[in-house]
Amino acid sequence: MVAIRMMKNLMYLMGAVCMAVSFLSSCENNKSTKEELGNHPDQEVHEENKELTIKVMTYNIHHANPPSEEDKINIDAIVKVIEAEKPDLVALQEVDFDTERSGEENQAELIAEALDMQYYFAKAIDYDNGQYGNAILSKYPLNNPETHKLPNNPDENTEKRVLAIAEIEIEDVELIFGSTHLDYRKDSKSRILQVKELIEFSNGKELPLIIGGDFNDSPDSETIDLMDSEFERTCRTCPPTIPVNELNQTIDFVFYKHPENRFNVKFHKVIDEKYASDHLPVFAEIVVEK
């Protein structure tokens, strides 16, 4: 009888031990599962592959003078074109500041205020009792904006040219954005010098760089070949941008450069708007891996 009772007690004890071991094993397994879920490789890849799309426009606004109305200044028409695309960054060329022909107004400021954007104007030359140059607009704060002068060939009596630039942070992505307008003369030696200066400038920067502008030369030119040697374009087969009354030249481009090759083009188009300026605006979406 005593032996039977001892045997039952032993069986109860073994059962309790098995239950305890099973419980601890289950807890450990649950803990491991939670840890694995918390550090799942797929989740890490997802975090690493987060992307940001930056909407960029470049637009030679012809000092807001519609080509069909010689003496008219129409800022609202320029604003309407830009507003329709909702860009994050805009490079403007042929912008007037306090010139008599444009009513002594700061065109970059007027456009920026209407779009609720930040702006920076860079003077290229004095003109008509005011100034004339490039501007950049941004939905985000412009840090360290500056005017970078571009060289001219001393044998060519031509206008001074500049690059308007600023550092911009968009959702933890830092980059440099610029607007430029190169020399207009046919077979210009100055234009080649200006491109070489843009390349040298970019090589001295650690941040990614996006430049929009009127490069005054075609995709098959030496000018664009040089740019292509150091930058990428948002278009390969690039639609014409000028003149609006008989489109036959492509001279407006968006170029980009990322030190870690994290820029990719999602979309590129030339906007078919022929009233506001003698140039068509160029719009692109650039994706950056964060």
Buried (B, 14 or more C-beta within 10 A) or exposed (E): EEEEEEEEEEEEEEEEEEEEEEEEEEEEEEEEEEEEEEEEEEEEEEEEEEEBEBBBBBBBBBBBBBBEEEEEBBBBBBBBBBBEBEBBBBBBBBBBBBBEBBEEBBBBEBBBEBBEBBBBBBBBEEBBEBBBBBBBBBBBEBEEBEBBEBEBBEEBEBBBBBBBBBBBEBEEBEBBBBBBBBBBBEEBBBBBBBBBBBBEBBEEBEBBBBBBBBBBBBBEBEBBEBBEEBBBBBBEEBEBBBBBEEBEBBBBBBBBBBEEEBBBBEEBBBBEBBEBBBBBBBBBBBBBBE
